[in-house]
Amino acid sequence: LGGVAAALAAAPGDGAPAVLRLGPLTARRDFVDATDVAEAVVAAGAAPAAVPVVNIGRGTSVAAGDLVRRLLAVSGRPTELVERQQPAAVPAAPGGTAYAQRLDITLARRALGWRPSRELDHSLRCLWLAAGDPPYASGRGARK
């Protein structure tokens, strides 16, 4: 997602659609905001006892393509998304065509009192602002 935001911010702002050529976006991953991860680390450091190994995530999986499209909407930039398909000779992931990842964060809640607090759309807006293109960061998509 960081690469997508950087590519959008670097694209000319002349009104022509930015063209993004990406690999397959079918994989599902457990995306979590970096600030939520930092808060989990702080909670582990402040824990009164040794903390077991815990999963840090949202506890849900989201299709990478859905997040890319949500980031494009947040950017407000006209964009042509070109998703390259994976060659049939190359398996996408062990056991299937769309690898899915969802973490069980129950132990993080119990051991650390931690849970993610930032919504993914908030994370995407922050990512877009950090990409350094304030005229588009409002999501209105037009320079004045």
C-alpha positions in Angstrom: 0.0 0.0 0.0 2.9 2.3 0.7 4.2 1.8 -2.8 0.8 2.4 -4.3 0.5 5.7 -2.3 4.0 6.8 -3.4 3.2 6.0 -7.1 0.0 8.0 -6.9 1.7 10.9 -5.3 4.5 10.9 -7.9 2.1 10.7 -10.9 1.7 13.9 -12.8 -1.3 15.9 -11.5 -2.3 17.1 -14.9 -5.8 15.6 -14.8 -4.8 12.5 -16.8 -5.4 9.2 -15.0 -2.4 7.8 -13.2 -1.7 4.2 -14.5 -0.9 1.7 -11.8 0.3 -1.7 -12.9 0.2 -4.1 -10.1 0.5 -7.8 -9.6 -2.4 -10.0 -8.6 -4.4 -8.5 -5.8 -6.4 -11.5 -4.8 -4.6 -12.4 -1.6 -6.3 -11.7 1.6 -4.2 -10.4 4.5 -4.7 -9.2 8.1 -3.8 -5.5 7.7 -3.2 -3.5 10.8 -2.2 0.2 11.4 1.4 0.7 12.3 0.4 2.9 15.3 -1.7 0.0 16.6 1.3 -2.2 16.3 3.4 0.3 18.2 0.8 0.4 20.9 1.0 -3.4 21.2 4.8 -3.2 21.6 4.4 -0.6 24.4 1.7 -2.7 26.1 4.1 -5.7 26.0 6.9 -3.7 27.5 4.7 -2.4 30.3 3.2 -5.9 31.1 3.9 -6.9 34.7 4.9 -10.4 33.7 6.5 -12.2 30.8 4.3 -12.0 27.8 3.9 -15.1 25.6 4.3 -14.8 21.8 1.1 -13.1 20.6 -0.4 -12.3 17.2 -0.8 -8.6 16.4 -3.3 -7.8 13.7 -6.9 -6.9 13.3 -8.3 -10.4 13.5 -9.9 -10.1 10.1 -8.6 -10.6 6.5 -9.2 -8.1 3.7 -8.5 -8.6 0.0 -5.5 -6.6 -1.1 -7.4 -5.4 -4.1 -10.2 -4.0 -1.9 -7.6 -1.9 0.1 -5.9 -0.7 -3.1 -9.3 0.4 -4.5 -10.1 2.1 -1.2 -6.8 3.9 -1.2 -7.5 5.1 -4.8 -10.8 6.5 -3.6 -9.2 8.2 -0.7 -6.6 9.8 -3.0 -9.3 11.2 -5.3 -6.9 10.8 -8.2 -8.2 9.5 -11.5 -6.5 6.2 -11.8 -6.4 3.3 -14.2 -5.6 0.1 -12.2 -4.1 -2.6 -14.3 -3.9 -5.9 -12.4 -1.5 -8.4 -13.9 -2.7 -12.0 -13.6 -0.3 -14.6 -12.2 0.9 -17.1 -14.8 -1.0 -20.4 -14.5 2.4 -22.2 -14.2 3.1 -20.4 -11.0 1.0 -21.3 -8.0 -0.3 -18.3 -6.1 0.1 -19.9 -2.7 0.3 -23.4 -1.2 -3.1 -25.0 -1.4 -5.0 -22.4 -3.4 -5.2 -19.5 -5.8 -5.9 -16.8 -3.3 -3.8 -17.1 -0.1 -5.7 -15.8 3.0 -4.3 -14.7 6.3 -6.3 -13.9 9.4 -4.6 -13.7 12.8 -6.2 -14.9 16.1 -5.6 -11.9 18.4 -7.3 -13.4 21.4 -4.1 -13.8 23.4 -3.0 -10.2 22.7 -6.3 -9.1 24.2 -5.9 -11.3 27.3 -2.2 -10.9 27.9 -1.8 -7.3 26.9 -5.2 -5.8 27.2 -4.6 -4.7 23.6 -6.8 -4.6 20.5 -6.5 -2.5 17.4 -8.3 0.8 17.6 -7.8 2.3 14.1 -10.2 1.6 11.3 -8.5 0.7 8.0 -10.0 3.7 6.2 -8.4 6.0 8.8 -5.1 4.2 8.1 -5.5 4.7 4.4 -6.2 8.5 4.8 -3.1 8.8 7.0 -1.0 6.9 4.5 -2.2 9.2 1.7 -1.4 12.3 3.7 2.1 10.9 4.4 2.6 10.3 0.7 3.0 14.0 0.4 0.4 15.2 -2.0 -1.8 17.6 0.0 -3.8 19.0 -3.0 -5.3 15.5 -3.4 -5.2 14.4 0.2 -8.7 15.7 1.0 -10.1 13.1 -1.3 -11.8 15.8 -3.5 -9.4 14.9 -6.3 -9.0 18.3 -7.9 -6.3 20.9 -7.7 -7.4 24.5 -7.2 
